[in-house]
Amino acid sequence: LKPADVDIKTTALLIIDMVNETCNAKARPRCVETIPAIQKLLNDARAKGMTVIYSLGPAGNNFVEALAPKNGEPIVKSGADKFVNTELEKMLKDKSIAGVIVVGTLANGGVLHTASQAALRGFKVVVPVDGMSSPNLDTLYAEQYTAWHLANGPGLAANVTLTKMDMIKF
C-alpha cells in the first residue's frame, strides 16, 4: 500500500453501489463496516470541493443515509462496470478529471470493474483497500483478489495506487 496525494480539482470520488438493499448487516456486514471510513473520506472530499459521483447497480436504489448524494451530485446506473451505458466518462472529461478514487461494494464487482476500466481509459486510479467490501467474512478472498488484480492486471499497475483511507492526502 502506498500513500496517495490527490489533486482535488482533477480527481473525483466515485462511490459504488452503497445502497441499503445490499449494504446492511444481514446482506453484507463487511459493507456496513466500511461506512464510517467512507463517510469521513466523503465529508473531507466535499469540504475541499472535490467532484463526487455515485453509482447504482441493478439491486437497490436507496442510498445508505450517511453516504447519500447531496446538492445534485450525479448518479450513474449500470452493472459492474459503471462506464457501460452511462455518461460517467463524459462527466469526468467535462470536468477535466484525470483521476478517480473508487470506494464501495461489491469489491469484485463494481469496484474492480469500474476501477480497472478507469485505469484502462487512462485515468489515475486510487483504491483504498479499507473502502471496498465483499459480501461477508467468508469471502474476504474477493477483496484480496480485487487488490491483487488492480495491482497486477495487464495495463493496470501503471495507473492504479492501492492505499488506505488514512493514506489519502488532498
Salt bridges, closest charged atoms under 4 A:
ASP17 OD1 - LYS82 NZ 3.00
GLU33 OE1 - ARG30 NH1 3.38
ASP44 OD2 - LYS40 NZ 2.91
GLU73 OE1 - ARG46 NH2 2.75
GLU89 OE2 - LYS93 NZ 3.08
GLU89 OE1 - ARG121 NH1 2.53
ASP94 OD2 - LYS90 NZ 2.66
GLU143 OE1 - ARG30 NH2 2.58
